[in-house]
Amino acid sequence: MTWRRVTIVGLGLIGGSMGLALKRAATRGTLADLTVVGWDQHAETRELALARNVVDRAPGDLGRAVGDAEIVIVAVPVLGTRDVFAAIAPFLRPSTIVTDVASTKALVCGWAQELLPCPFVGGHPMAGSERGGVTNARDNLFDGATYCLTPDEDTSPATLETVSGLVEAVGARPRIMQPEAHDRAVAAISHLPFLLSTLLVELPAASPDWEEFRAIAATGFRDVSRLASGDPRMHHDICITNAAAIRPWLVATARALEGLADGLEDSPALLKRFEEAKAIRDEMIAGQPSASP
Amino acid sequence: MTWRRVTIVGLGLIGGSMGLALKRAATRGTLADLTVVGWDQHAETRELALARNVVDRAPGDLGRAVGDAEIVIVAVPVLGTRDVFAAIAPFLRPSTIVTDVASTKALVCGWAQELLPCPFVGGHPMAGSERGGVTNARDNLFDGATYCLTPDEDTSPATLETVSGLVEAVGARPRIMQPEAHDRAVAAISHLPFLLSTLLVELPAASPDWEEFRAIAATGFRDVSRLASGDPRMHHDICITNAAAIRPWLVATARALEGLADGLEDSPALLKRFEEAKAIRDEMIAGQPSASP
């Protein structure tokens, strides 16, 4: 299916970057005659999005924004997704395809089945930045990134092909997963890192020596704590909607830390452990397309 | 005191970068007539250092390398420092000043008192890279970095001034600390981040779903796990020599993870917590001179 009318609901970092990446594809001739419509609950954000040329039109009326779309991309925090589905449902045609970008998928896919009158394919681009908002949106945010898609048993091959085409148009690589498998995987590879990042700021900051600590913090601390600067609301929604998958990782990490505390002077075991972790990470990074140090 | 003969013992990333940074200062006219001599136990490393112009001379004989120096910089892993002190001691003059770059300071300062026949000021540049070795050395590694110095009660103002001048010559900012206070601070701000980074690789990698995890890992995981790619031997030595200061942080983090696991659906508390951590980290990063995202 070819498509030329896309509507993005929610013009934050991800929604805004989807707009810019789609318009980049249109400029390059990949998508002919594309119109990107945007909607956001904040008038100021809609105006910013228009000013930055993130979207072609940004009507204030949600029904008017989605009514004409062939594809609707819902790009709001996870816990806002259900309300958006309910709000747009009356305006969608049976042929419209809806997708989203939320960080957890099982709940969202359930809401879509419950509320939407048209096909839905869950989506999750594995890209982002701790600097959120439409002002930080960029057309290359998804370049080379993995973009998870979670079709269900009712998804037709044509629908999946359309959404995969959308993903490729913004520069990303589609990866088909079950919603529950997706949620388990991001718990380990995305949600656990965020929570460790946050603890790494929280704990030293609670010490009376914090001023001394921050005076000597170097790039290592800055990198490991980077995710703690992410959007609190987004991460809150992630924890709430993926608690069951995240919890075992927190407990396992706590156990591992206790083991490490006990074995901190076990010289041969420690060296072996650090060598193995380094080998795993080095190999992992070497295999990534857009590897930075 | 002016000085023009510096010897660096150990030509890895830090030793090599010290050489390049000192030679950069000489080129800029900050240090007139400077000669940088280097020594490393590996002949290949000495040759690489000469080829990269990291040092002016690199004799194979340690006594000859240090005998003529006004300042000797010992840049080997913590647990190798004691042996180097013992090996160079017979060749040092009472007027020589020795400093080091090791990541923990209390033990090293004790060894210096025990073994060296001349003034010693412990040093620790808060800079580095997970890419070690003289081949990754660069002249700007220390630019803008905090560089801890740990003089003791016997250190004369003239000696401290000389070592501070050395630190400034390589582009860093000296920060005077007690050795024990230094070790407590780096446990929180450097050693804990490394260990969390390592666990973050170890734990998911032990899962049967690891291939799925790594396929969707994004920049967030890459950043938070970066320190796990650091030098295993260096981090091993750090844990062994600073276990007493690191252990309470590991235990505190384990407790915090358990608390988080219990409170993962406590919506208001979670949001407040993430907002506070973000505010602390944003404020911290904003205050850093060489801030990258």
Interface residues (C-beta under 8 A of the other chain):
Chain A: M126 A127 G128 S129 E130 R131 A145 T146 C148 R175 M177 A181 H182 R184 A185 V186 A188 I189 S190 L192 P193 F194 L195 L196 S197 T198 L199 L200 V201 E202 L203 P204 A205 S207 D209 E212 F213 R214 A215 I216 A217 A218 T219 G220 F221 R222 D223 V224 S225 R226 L227 A228 S229 G230 P232 R233 H235 H236 C239 I240 A243 I246 R247 W249 L250 V251 A252 T253 A254 R255 A256 L257 E258 L260 A261 L264 E265 S267 L270 L271 R273 F274 E275 E276 A277 K278 I280 R281 D282 M284 I285 G287 Q288 A291 S292 P293
Chain B: M126 A127 G128 S129 E130 R131 A145 T146 C148 R175 M177 A181 H182 R184 A185 V186 A188 I189 S190 L192 P193 F194 L195 L196 S197 T198 L199 L200 V201 E202 L203 P204 A205 S207 D209 E212 F213 R214 A215 I216 A217 A218 T219 G220 F221 R222 D223 V224 S225 R226 L227 A228 S229 G230 P232 R233 H235 H236 C239 I240 A243 I246 R247 W249 L250 V251 A252 T253 A254 R255 A256 L257 E258 L260 A261 L264 E265 S267 L270 L271 R273 F274 E275 E276 A277 K278 I280 R281 D282 M284 I285 G287 Q288 A291 S292 P293
